[in-house]
Amino acid sequence: MTDRAVIGDTPRRREDARFVTGRGAYLDDLRFDGLAHAVFVRSDHAHAILRRVDAMAARAAPGVIAVLTAAEVAADRLNPLHPTADTNAQTGEPLRFLPQPLLAREKLRYVGEPVALVIAETKHQAMDAAESVAVDADPLPCVVQADKALSPGAPLLSEAVPGNLCLDWRCGQAEDVDVTLRSAAHVVTIDVQNHRVVTNPMEPRGAIGVHDPASGRTTLFVSSQSIHTNRDAAARVLGVDPSMIRFVAPDVGGGFGAKNFPYAEHALILWAARRTGRAVKWIATRTETFLGDHQARDHQARATLALNGEGKFLALHVDSIANLGAYLVGSAGGVQTNQYVHLQGTVYDVPAVSLRVRAVMTNTTPIGVTRGPGFGEAANIMERLIDAAAAHCGFDRIALRRRNFVAATPMTNALNFVVDSGDFRRHFDAAVDAADLAGFPARRTRAERDGRRRGIGIVCHIKGTGGLPTENVDIRFEPDGTVSLIMGTQTIGQGHETTMPQIVADRLGIPNALITLKQGDTDLIPMGGGHGSSRATYMGGTAIHRAAEIIVAKGKPVAARALEAAEADIVFQDGQFRVAGTDRTIALLDVADLARQQNDPLDTYHRWTREAMTFPNGTHVAEVEVDPDTGRTTLERLTAVDDYGVLVNPMVASGQAHGAIAQGAGQALLEHARYDPDSGQPVASFMDYAMPRAGDLPSFDLRFSPTPCTTNPLGVKGCGEAGAIALFPAIGNAIADAVGVTGLSGAASPYRVWRALQRRG
């Protein structure tokens, strides 16, 4: 049917017409009667005893409706904010943490921590009043680096976390690894730093609270990527049943993990609306994004790889420390005991693995997630180790990788985690061929004639995707002949308004134009996993597939009666029920109309829980040039061959891959969230924190080498994170190949590379 775009087709994104003509509805576009404006007073101190918050002058300022502090939080008996993951995912042991106060009381623990909330008639009045809130605090010594936080005598953030140590966990085959390290022909050890980043979504975080006194319900319009989880967290904080709160996310201008988990601001804006009886709006400034958004990475490790004389990997040991920031938030603790440990050794056959995993608290903005949490850190460690082993032991780095790939999937790795599918050697060979390594010596020679050094980095990536394990869908056949597709997943820019109807059209044969995706509202559907861990197509798509099977089964008896045939003789194909062996048919939409008239509609709600994840994987080859006189590094070529399983829409998948590549290149070359080690003051703003722009990136040579996933009936794998995992080590290895510089402690800025070159002489 020409009016259907199904799985594998590439229709244009239908939502883009709305966006490019200015008809998007982002949070700041929404209008409300009687709207008041909120501004947060945030801590100027990284660590301090909070003596007093004096709001008297602010409350008397023009236009001020209320100034809320920890005193009002206590008076209204609100609860502190707990992380969504508070135990070791493998052992169930509790993590050590202090619940996050909604507004600081007694102590300040990072620059940007909310201290007071000012609500006024206008934003400018709220900003002016916030300036007059007096915060009396006695500064304390601070600590911003994870390893320093573990030092004897380091400043202690909370008595609830002795020694600032949230987690200290050992797992794997420690004895086997120790024996192997003592006897192996080659042992290579490196220190690896995966520095902190700020995700900076195009649309900043924000929230608008509206209270309905008649029903007692409060609604939060919010820029968020996981509204059901965040609604439930806000309800716990406010001490009410989740049914009394509604979260609505209109168009969301990017998330990148920073909008995944609960924030104090969610509950505070709801509370402010309920307390004042006004609609209350807060939109984060760009400064607040740097100070208050959950940041990512900040992971250091010492990694050791043992090899035999022929270069076969024998054992891997990693001792890592994760900087969690001032509070344990979201799933940051879970990342260290789930994602990070899940695929140690990545796509390589490593017989024995042992880990020591520590997570610590520091006087920095809390760490959350971004693309590839945990998996990116593991891949970075492994790929840097392989290049170091090749250089140290005299192996060819390409041959070394080929020698050690897992032979076949499904595979069970050394820590007993299973990967269902993937042909790692195939996509590696394809990427090496596509990158024209044969022509690299000539390109390197040309660069040297111009005074530059050229290098290549080759890495393999793999990640488990799935996120929250349960998802649901509700497919409704409307009286006007259209179909409502109601989902608990969430679109934050990925193109779901196009791709999700493609799955319905593929399974039920309904024209795409008749299918409308409805999402982003907790009142629409009982639960939802939102979007994180590239889960939507896997989890939501599988729910659609299974709901479609139920719809067809419901429709067969209705079609049989309409066609005056036995139900056993009815077959379904391309949107038509047909009597087998005849040309007698009736369309699904006509059957849906008949079923509605018979008071037995085909509308179907389906909920399911996964037992496994999907594992997108691939190989990326980065080629860089370095100017040794200035340290300036440019990404000249990028070749990627990725396995995302069955592609619902290859064009949309390519767009997701391109965005992840840009983010990975940004971390490698430009982005680094830094803190002054003495004062704890962040020194990252757009004055010195550069985001990747078009001029920083070459055209990408992106190819697909799919193997269908076996953990879901669609065969799909998540496609949104690979580049962010792969590009950081790929560019790092390429710089090392170009000029011999390894172990950069942050992004490869010109100064950092130049300084490293000077140290090498």
Buried (B, 14 or more C-beta within 10 A) or exposed (E): EEEBBBBEBBBEBBBEEBBEEEEBEBBEEBEBEEBBBBBBBBBBBBBBEBEEBBBEBBBEBEBBBBBBBBEBBEEEEBBBBBBBBBBBBBEEEEBBBBBBBBBBBEBBBBBBBBBBBBBBBEBEBBBBBBEBBEBEBEBBEBBBBBBBBBEEEBBBBBEEBEBBBBBBBEBBBBEBBBBBBEEBEBBBEBEBBBBBBBBBBEBBBBBBBBBEEEEEBBBBBBBBBBBBBBBBBBBBBBEBEBEBBBBBBBBBBBBBBBBBBBBBBBBBBBBBBBBBEBBBBBBBEEEBBBBBBBBBBBBBBBBBBBBEEEBBBBBBBBBBBBBBBBBBBBBBBBBBBBBBBBBBBBBBBBBBBBBBBBBBBBBBBBBBBBBBBBBBBBBBBBBBBBBBBBBBBEBEBBEBBBBBBBEEBBBEBBBEBEBBBBBBBBBBBBBBEBBBBEEBEEBBEEBEEEEBBBBBBBBBBBBBBBBBBBBBBBBBBEEEEBBBBBBBBBBBBBBBBBBBBBBBBBBBBBBBEBBBBBBBBBEBBEBBBBBBBBBBBBBBBBBBBBBBBBBBEBBBBBBBEBBEBEEEBBBBEBBBBBBEEEEBBBBBBBBBBBBBEEEEBBBBBBBBEBEBBBBBBBBBBBBBBBBBEEBBBBBBBBBBBBBBBBBBBBBBBBBBBBBBBBBBBBBBBBBBBBBEEEBBBBBBBEEEBBBBEEEBBEEBBBBBBBBBBBBBEBBBBBBBBBBBBBBBBBBBBBBBBBBEBBEBEBBBBBEBBBBBBEEEE
